Amino acid sequence: MRVHWETVSTIGSLAPSGREGHSADVVNGSVFTFGGLENGSRVSKLLRFNLADHRWSTQSDLAAAAATPAENPELTTVDLDVLDATSTADHQPAPRCYHDSWVVGHRLLCFGGEGSTSSPAAPRDGFKQSDVFDDPATQRRTRRVCFDDVSVYDSWTHKWEIVKSGLAPLPRKGHSCTMVGDGVDGHVVVFGGEPSGKGVPMNDTHCVTVGSLLEGVAMWEKQRPLGDTPSPRHGHTAVALVDPPHQHGRGRHDQHEERTTEPDQSYLVVFGGTGGGGLLFNDVYTFGLVTKEWESMSCEGHLPAPRYGHTACMVPKRVRGGPKSGARDPLMIVFGGVTRTGSELTFCRDLQILNMTTRTWSETRTTHLYPSPRYGHAMVVLESAAAEFEAELVEEGKKKKTNPYTSSGHVHVAKLLVFGGLNQRYCSNEIWSAEIQMMRDGRETWGDGFDDEGGEGMALAASSPSKKRGRSSVSGEEFELVNRELMKERKLKILAEERLIAVRKQKQNGLAEIERLKAKVIRVEEDMVRTRKEANEKVERVRVSGEEDRKQLDALREELDESRRLLSLMDLSGQMRTKVWQQKAKDAEEKLEKIMSSLTMT
């Protein structure tokens, strides 16, 4: 297996911001993405990427276009009546991230996810870009609210509606919500996730029929499964598989001869996730929708590193005479996520493939440009990419143009689109396409291993591929030489982009440092002004206090002088009284002596 990565260019002025924790699904030949964490804030935006003209459109643009019948010829008279009736009643879901979604016909349904704060008066949303590397106890400055609602978006009327259901699973985020089966007869299976606040991850399983959801009479059923239930986890992936279990573990050459007549069953395939506290998983479990039993799948080959926050999709078996996409066996494709390197958590960008028949893991080799490591992105598989390409060739009268999906140089397995995600520097808004190819057994060149002529197998076609298709094959040496040259050019481009990013980063850091210094100078000046003002106020208070003390001192001095004067007057008055009394006493003595002398003479 090999994968060819390339960026998808967009047309038009509308370009979404980078985001993580959003969902993406293919509806009516377009990719619809909803919600996510955009610039640190949870959003409820719904955007459509048209695969035909590579243009982005908002929900309002789509609604305006759908209001004109000429712009949407698929709408019938009944659909137009419904559109008019619902033109003023759009039940837009609340902003959320790390929800999950699935497609039923022309409808897009979503369940769960994490919203903004539980206190509407203080929405402290978006305090940082991502919480991926933080400890769970410090991830939230405020308590987030998770949802348990189901909303449906109609791609014809471009309106949201709330789906009523009973016994819904607990509100959660980071869960998996997978549609197993086709149409209204299918089932929606919810597994795992993490509740609001600081709750521990869950491993419960809930099922509901698609038909009952669309009719508004759905009752969720909590399963009591048998077998080995997976450990509680969130950030895992789950995909649907229709394949009998007895086929697993067969070899590549004898699996067709040993198949039994047992009817196919529907399965849910769970991979990876985290149990919190640094515990990561790389195990694979299957859940049978008929048997209601969990089974741990023992895999061989190059096992991928334990991870969470990755994406996964299922590539079905190729059917002879059908679209030229798919593989001989069902393949589960896993890309990106967060893994552990020693004691540190790091992003990864490897693309791993699990053959569901042989239970063998393999890592695809990349010969061209590849996306940066990321987490919280969205990935979709375009199962009918080759058929749509051939239809365009026939319509445009360009039958001689080489179809890159069906050329004799390789076997087209699947076409993937990856959008958004958080990498090591920023939240991305890029769209990457990945074409997965396989080599025919017994060939040195890449060729189509599913020949429609004569019903011969892959091994028989190795003898003369050029004769059968009338095309010249390219030797392996020439192919590898071209690949090496392309690798050199793309590596140089990557290095140039990295240098440019580094220069921009340095410039941003310099500007941020200048702003920080300016803010620091402003704070210092404000501190100086405040200190000077406080000092002047203190001096004024001391001066006023001194004047009051001086006035009090003068008053005390005056009182003291007055007291001294009073004391002096009191002393003088006492002396004068003493002299008066002394004189009176003297006069009295003299008078007494005279009286005594007169008495003596007589």
C-alpha positions in Angstrom: 0.0 0.0 0.0 1.1 3.6 -0.6 -0.6 6.9 -0.2 -0.3 10.0 -2.4 -1.1 13.3 -0.4 -1.8 16.6 -1.9 -3.5 19.9 -0.8 -6.9 20.8 -2.2 -7.1 24.3 -3.6 -10.3 26.2 -2.9 -12.1 28.8 -5.1 -13.9 31.9 -3.8 -13.4 34.4 -1.1 -14.9 32.3 1.7 -12.3 30.3 3.6 -13.2 28.9 7.1 -11.0 29.5 10.0 -8.8 26.7 11.5 -10.7 24.4 13.8 -10.6 21.2 15.8 -13.2 18.9 17.3 -15.6 19.4 14.4 -17.4 16.8 12.3 -17.5 16.2 8.6 -19.7 14.0 6.4 -20.4 13.6 2.7 -24.0 14.5 1.7 -25.2 14.7 -1.9 -21.6 14.9 -3.3 -20.5 17.7 -0.9 -18.7 17.7 2.4 -20.6 19.3 5.3 -18.7 20.3 8.4 -20.3 21.4 11.6 -19.3 22.9 14.9 -15.8 22.6 16.4 -13.4 24.8 18.4 -12.6 27.8 16.2 -10.0 30.3 17.5 -10.6 29.0 21.0 -14.4 29.4 20.9 -17.0 26.7 20.4 -19.1 27.4 17.3 -22.3 26.1 15.7 -21.4 27.0 12.1 -22.3 24.6 9.3 -20.2 24.9 6.1 -20.4 23.0 2.8 -17.4 22.2 0.6 -18.6 21.5 -3.0 -16.5 18.7 -4.4 -17.3 19.7 -7.9 -16.2 23.4 -7.9 -14.1 23.4 -4.7 -16.1 26.3 -3.2 -17.1 26.8 0.5 -20.7 27.9 1.3 -22.3 28.9 4.6 -25.8 27.7 5.7 -27.3 31.1 4.9 -25.8 31.0 1.3 -27.3 27.5 0.9 -30.7 28.6 2.2 -30.7 31.6 -0.1 -29.8 29.4 -3.1 -32.4 26.7 -2.1 -35.1 29.4 -2.1 -34.8 29.6 -5.9 -36.1 26.5 -7.6 -33.7 27.1 -10.5 -30.8 26.8 -8.1 -32.0 23.5 -6.7 -33.9 21.5 -9.3 -34.0 18.5 -6.9 -36.7 20.1 -4.8 -40.3 19.1 -5.6 -43.4 21.1 -5.0 -43.8 19.4 -1.6 -40.2 20.2 -0.7 -40.8 23.9 -1.6 -43.9 24.0 0.6 -41.9 22.5 3.5 -39.1 25.1 2.8 -41.6 27.9 3.0 -43.2 26.5 6.2 -39.8 26.2 7.9 -38.2 29.4 6.6 -38.7 31.1 10.0 -38.2 28.1 12.2 -34.6 27.0 12.3 -33.6 25.1 15.4 -29.8 25.8 15.2 -27.9 23.5 17.6 -25.9 25.2 20.4 -22.2 25.8 19.8 -20.3 22.6 20.5 -17.2 20.5 19.8 -16.1 16.9 20.0 -19.6 15.7 19.0 -20.3 13.1 16.3 -22.5 12.9 13.2 -23.8 10.6 10.6 -25.7 10.7 7.3 -29.1 9.3 6.3 -29.9 10.1 2.7 -29.9 13.8 2.3 -30.0 14.4 6.1 -27.2 15.1 8.5 -27.7 14.1 12.1 -25.5 14.9 15.1 -25.4 13.9 18.8 -23.7 15.1 21.9 -20.6 17.2 22.2 -19.2 19.8 24.6 -20.7 23.3 24.8 -19.7 26.5 26.5 -19.9 27.3 30.2 -22.7 26.2 32.6 -23.1 29.8 33.7 -24.7 32.0 31.0 -23.8 35.1 32.9 -20.1 34.5 32.6 -19.2 32.8 29.4 -15.5 32.5 29.7 -15.2 30.5 26.5 -12.0 30.2 24.6 -9.4 30.9 27.3 -6.8 29.0 25.3 -6.4 27.3 22.0 -6.6 23.7 23.0 -6.6 21.5 26.2 -5.1 18.4 24.6 -1.8 18.3 26.6 -3.2 19.6 29.9 -4.1 17.5 33.0 -7.8 16.9 33.2 -8.0 18.7 36.6 -6.6 21.9 35.1 -8.2 21.8 31.6 -11.2 23.9 32.5 -11.3 27.2 34.2 -15.0 27.0 34.2 -17.3 23.9 34.0 -18.3 22.9 30.5 -21.7 21.5 29.6 -22.1 18.4 27.5 -25.2 17.7 25.4 -27.5 14.6 24.9 -29.6 16.1 22.1 -30.0 14.9 18.5 -30.4 17.5 15.7 -31.0 16.8 12.0 -30.0 19.1 9.1 -31.9 18.8 5.8 -29.6 19.4 2.9 -32.6 20.2 0.7 -34.3 22.8 2.9 -31.1 23.7 4.7 -32.8 23.9 8.0 -32.1 22.3 11.4 -34.7 20.4 13.4 -34.6 18.9 16.9 -35.2 15.1 17.0 -37.3 14.0 20.0 -36.2 10.8 21.6 -36.5 9.0 25.0 -34.0 7.3 27.3 -31.2 9.2 25.6 -27.6 8.4 26.6 -26.0 10.7 29.2 -24.5 13.9 27.9 -21.0 13.3 26.7 -18.1 14.4 24.5 -15.4 12.5 22.7 -17.7 9.6 22.1 -18.4 7.6 18.9 -21.8 7.7 17.2 -21.8 5.3 14.3 -24.5 4.4 11.8 -24.4 0.6 11.1 -26.5 -0.5 8.2 -28.2 1.3 5.3 -31.1 3.8 5.3 -33.9 3.8 7.8 -33.3 0.1 8.6 -29.9 0.9 10.0 -29.0 1.4 13.7 -27.1 4.2 15.4 -24.7 3.0 18.0 -23.2 5.3 20.7 -20.2 4.1 22.6 -18.0 5.6 25.3 -17.2 9.3 25.8 -16.6 11.6 28.7 -19.3 13.4 30.7 -19.4 17.0 31.8 -17.1 18.4 34.4 -14.4 16.0 35.9 -16.4 12.8 35.2 -14.5 9.7 34.4 -14.7 8.1 30.8 -17.6 5.7 30.1 -17.9 2.4 28.2 -21.6 2.1 27.9 -23.3 1.1 24.6 -26.6 2.6 23.3 -28.6 1.8 20.2 -31.5 3.3 18.3 -33.1 2.6 14.9 -32.6 5.3 12.2 -36.3 5.1 11.2 -37.6 5.8 14.7 -35.3 8.9 14.9 -36.5 10.3 11.7 -40.1 9.7 12.7 -39.6 11.4 16.1 -40.7 8.3 18.1 -37.2 7.0 19.0 -36.4 5.2 22.2 -32.8 4.6 23.0 -31.9 1.2 24.3 -28.9 0.7 26.6 -27.2 -2.5 25.7 -26.2 -5.2 28.2 -23.6 -6.8 26.0 -21.9 -10.1 26.4 -18.2 -10.8 26.0 -15.2 -8.7 26.7 -16.3 -5.1 27.0 -13.7 -2.4 26.1 -12.2 -0.3 28.9 -13.8 3.1 29.5 -12.5 5.6 27.1 -13.0 8.7 25.0 -11.3 10.2 21.9 -11.6 6.8 20.2 -13.0 6.0 16.8 -15.7 3.5 15.7 -16.6 2.4 12.1 -19.2 0.1 10.7 -18.4 -3.3 9.1 -20.6 -5.8 7.4 -18.6 -9.1 7.4 -19.2 -12.5 9.0 -16.8 -13.1 11.9 -15.7 -16.5 10.7 -13.8 -15.0 7.8 -11.4 -13.2 10.1 -8.0 -14.7 10.3 -8.1 -16.5 6.9 -5.2 -16.3 4.5 -5.3 -14.2 1.3 -5.5 -17.2 -1.1 -8.0 -19.5 0.6 -10.5 -17.1 2.0 -12.8 -17.3 -1.0 -12.8 -21.1 -1.1 -13.5 -21.4 2.7 -16.4 -18.9 3.0 -19.6 -20.5 4.4 -23.1 -19.6 3.6 -23.7 -17.9 6.9 -25.4 -14.5 6.3 -23.4 -11.3 6.8 -23.8 -9.5 10.1 -23.3 -5.8 11.1 -20.4 -4.9 13.4 -19.1 -1.9 15.1 -15.3 -1.7 15.1 -13.7 0.4 17.9 -10.0 1.4 17.9 -7.8 3.4 20.3 -8.8 6.2 22.7 -7.7 7.3 26.2 -8.9 6.4 29.6 -7.6 9.5 31.2 -4.5 9.9 33.4 -2.2 9.3 30.5 -3.6 5.9 29.7 -3.7 5.4 25.9 -5.1 2.4 23.9 -4.3 0.8 20.5 -6.6 -2.2 20.9 -9.4 -3.2 18.5 -12.9 -4.4 19.6 -15.9 -5.5 17.6 -19.5 -5.3 18.7 -22.1 -7.5 16.9 -25.4 -5.8 16.3 -27.1 -9.2 16.1 -25.2 -11.2 18.8 -24.9 -8.2 21.1 -21.4 -9.3 22.0 -18.1 -7.5 22.3 -15.0 -9.3 21.1 -11.4 -8.3 21.4 -9.6 -8.6 18.0 -6.1 -10.0 18.1 -4.1 -8.3 15.3 -0.8 -9.0 13.7 1.6 -7.0 11.7 3.0 -3.6 12.6 0.7 -2.4 15.4 0.1 1.4 15.5 1.2 3.4 18.6 -1.6 3.9 21.2 -3.4 7.1 20.4 -6.5 9.2 20.8 -8.0 12.2 18.9 -7.4 10.4 15.6 -9.8 9.6 12.7 -10.8 6.4 11.1 -12.9 5.2 8.2 -13.9 1.9 6.6 -13.1 1.2 2.9 -15.5 -1.6 1.7 -14.7 -4.5 -0.5 -14.5 -3.8 -4.2 -17.4 -5.3 -6.1 -16.8 -6.6 -9.6 -18.6 -4.4 -12.1 -19.1 -1.7 -9.5 -17.2 1.5 -8.8 -13.5 1.2 -9.2 -12.7 1.9 -5.6 -12.2 -0.3 -2.6 -10.0 -3.3 -1.9 -10.2 -7.0 -2.0 -10.8 -7.0 1.7 -12.5 -4.4 4.0 -9.9 -2.0 5.3 -10.0 0.3 8.3 -7.8 3.4 7.7 -6.5 5.4 10.7 -4.8 8.8 10.5 -3.2 11.2 13.0 -4.0 11.6 16.7 -2.0 12.1 19.9 0.4 9.4 20.9 3.1 9.1 23.6 6.8 9.4 23.1 8.5 8.5 26.3 6.8 10.6 29.0 5.6 13.3 26.5 2.4 13.4 24.4 3.0 14.3 20.8 1.0 14.6 17.6 1.4 11.9 14.8 0.7 11.9 11.1 1.1 8.2 10.1 -1.6 6.5 8.1 -2.3 3.0 9.3 -4.4 0.3 7.6 -6.0 -2.7 9.2 -7.1 -5.6 6.9 -10.4 -6.7 8.6 -10.1 -10.2 6.9 -6.5 -11.1 7.8 -6.5 -8.9 10.9 -3.1 -7.5 9.9 -1.9 -3.9 10.5 0.3 -2.2 8.0 1.7 1.4 7.7 1.4 2.9 4.2 4.5 4.5 2.7 4.3 8.1 1.6 6.2 9.1 -1.5 5.0 12.7 -1.8 4.0 15.7 0.3 2.1 14.9 3.5 0.1 16.9 6.0 1.5 18.0 9.4 0.9 15.9 12.5 -2.6 16.8 13.9 -5.3 16.0 16.4 -9.0 16.7 16.4 -9.4 16.8 12.6 -12.1 15.3 10.4 -11.7 12.7 7.7 -14.2 11.4 5.1 -13.9 8.7 2.4 -15.1 9.3 -1.1 -16.2 5.9 -2.2 -17.5 6.9 -5.6 -14.6 9.2 -6.6 -13.6 7.1 -9.6 -17.2 6.7 -10.9 -17.8 10.5 -10.6 -14.6 11.2 -12.5 -15.5 8.8 -15.3 -19.0 10.3 -15.5 -17.4 13.8 -15.9 -15.2 12.5 -18.7 -18.1 11.0 -20.6 -20.2 14.1 -20.2 -17.4 16.4 -21.4 -16.4 14.2 -24.3 -12.8 13.6 -23.0 -12.7 9.8 -23.1 -9.0 9.9 -24.2 -8.0 11.7 -21.0 -6.2 9.4 -18.5 -8.2 8.7 -15.4 -5.8 8.9 -12.5 -7.9 6.5 -10.5 -8.0 3.7 -13.1 -4.7 4.0 -14.9 -2.6 0.9 -15.5 0.1 2.3 -13.2 -1.7 1.6 -10.0 -4.8 0.2 -8.3 -7.1 2.9 -6.8 -8.3 1.8 -3.3 -9.9 4.9 -1.8 -9.9 8.7 -1.9 -9.8 10.5 1.5 -10.3 14.1 2.5 -8.8 15.5 5.7 -9.9 18.9 7.0 -8.8 21.0 10.0 -7.2 19.8 13.2 -4.7 21.1 15.7 -1.0 20.7 14.7 2.1 21.6 16.5 1.8 25.3 15.7 -1.8 26.3 15.0 -5.3 25.1 14.1 -5.3 24.2 10.5 -8.0 25.1 7.9 -6.3 23.1 5.1 -7.9 20.4 3.0 -5.7 17.4 2.2 -6.6 14.6 -0.2 -5.1 11.2 0.1 -5.3 8.7 -2.7 -4.5 5.2 -1.4 -3.1 2.8 -4.0 -2.1 -0.8 -4.0 0.3 -2.9 -6.1 -0.9 -6.0 -8.0 0.6 -9.2 -6.8 3.6 -10.4 -8.9 4.3 -7.0 -10.5 7.1 -4.6 -10.2 4.9 -1.8 -11.4 1.7 -0.4 -10.1 -1.4 -1.9 -11.9 -5.1 -2.5 -11.6 -5.6 -5.8 -9.8 -9.3 -6.0 -10.5 -9.6 -6.9 -14.2 -13.1 -7.1 -15.5 -12.2 -9.2 -18.5 -12.4 -13.0 -18.4 -12.9 -13.1 -14.6 -9.3 -13.9 -14.0 -7.7 -13.2 -10.6 -4.9 -10.9 -9.6 -2.1 -13.5 -9.9 -3.1 -14.4 -13.4 -3.0 -10.8 -14.5 0.7 -10.5 -13.6 1.9 -12.2 -16.8 0.9 -9.6 -19.4 -0.8 -6.5 -18.0 0.2 -4.4 -21.0 -1.3 -6.8 -23.5 -4.6 -7.0 -21.6 -5.0 -3.2 -21.4 -3.1 -2.1 -24.5 -1.0 0.2 -22.4 2.8 0.3 -21.8 3.9 -0.3 -18.3 6.6 1.7 -16.6 9.6 -0.1 -15.1 10.1 -0.1 -11.4 13.5 1.7 -11.7 12.0 4.6 -13.7 9.1 4.8 -11.3 11.4 5.0 -8.3 13.6 7.5 -10.0 10.6 9.8 -10.7 9.5 9.3 -7.1 12.9 10.3 -5.8 12.9 13.4 -7.8 9.4 14.3 -6.7 10.4 13.6 -3.1 13.4 16.0 -3.4 11.3 18.8 -4.8 8.6 18.3 -2.2 11.1 18.1 0.6 12.6 21.4 -0.6 9.1 22.9 -0.7 8.5 21.6 2.9 11.8 23.0 4.1 11.0 26.4 2.4 7.6 26.4 4.0 9.1 25.5 7.4 11.7 28.3 7.1 8.9 30.7 6.1 6.8 29.6 9.1 9.9 29.9 11.3 10.5 33.5 10.1 6.9 34.4 10.6 7.0 32.8 14.0 10.1 34.8 14.9 8.4 38.0 13.6 5.3 37.2 15.6 7.5 36.5 18.7 9.4 39.8 18.1 6.1 41.8 17.8 4.8 40.0 20.9 8.0 40.9 22.8 7.7 44.5 21.7 4.1 44.6 22.8 5.1 43.0 26.1 7.9 45.6 26.6 5.5 48.5 25.7 3.0 47.2 28.2 5.7 46.9 30.8 6.9 50.5 30.2 3.3 51.7 30.4 2.9 49.8 33.7 6.2 51.3 35.1 5.1 54.8 34.1 1.7 54.3 35.7 3.5 53.0 38.9 5.8 56.0 38.9 2.8 58.4 38.5 0.9 56.6 41.2 4.0 56.6 43.5 4.6 60.4 42.9 1.0 61.1 43.6 1.1 59.1 46.8 4.3 60.8 47.9 2.9 64.3 47.3 -0.3 63.3 49.2 1.9 62.0 52.1 4.0 65.2 52.2 0.8 67.3 52.2 -0.6 65.3 55.1 2.7 65.7 57.0 2.7 69.5 56.4 -0.9 69.9 57.5 -0.2 67.7 60.5 2.9 69.9 61.4 0.9 73.1 61.2 -1.8 71.6 63.5 0.9 70.5 65.9 2.5 74.0 65.9 -0.9 75.7 66.6 -1.4 73.3 69.5 2.1 74.1 70.8 1.5 77.9 70.6 -1.8 77.4 72.4 -0.1 75.5 75.1 2.6 78.1 75.5 0.0 80.8 75.9 -1.8 78.8 78.5 1.5 78.3 80.3 2.3 82.0 80.3 -1.1 82.8 81.6 -0.7 80.3 84.4 2.7 81.8 85.3 1.1 85.3 85.4 -1.7 84.0 87.6 0.8 82.3 89.9 2.8 85.6 90.1 -0.3 87.6 91.0 -1.3 85.0 93.6 2.2 85.3 95.2 2.1 89.1 95.2 -1.4 89.1 96.7 -0.2 86.7 99.4 2.8 88.9 100.2 0.6 92.0 100.5 -1.9 90.2 102.8 1.0 89.1 104.9 2.4 92.6 105.3 -1.1 93.9 106.1 -1.6 91.4 108.8 1.9 91.9 110.1 1.2 95.7 110.4 -2.1 95.1 112.1 -0.4 92.7 114.5 2.2 95.3 115.2 -0.3 98.0 115.8 -2.3 95.7 118.0 0.9 94.9 120.0 1.6 98.6 120.4 -1.9 99.4 121.5 -1.7 96.5 124.0 1.5 97.8 125.4 -0.1 101.3 125.9 -3.0 99.8 127.7 -0.7 97.7 129.9 1.4 100.7 130.8 -1.6 102.8 131.6 -2.9 100.1 133.9 0.5 99.9 135.6 0.6 103.6 136.4 -2.8 103.6 137.9 
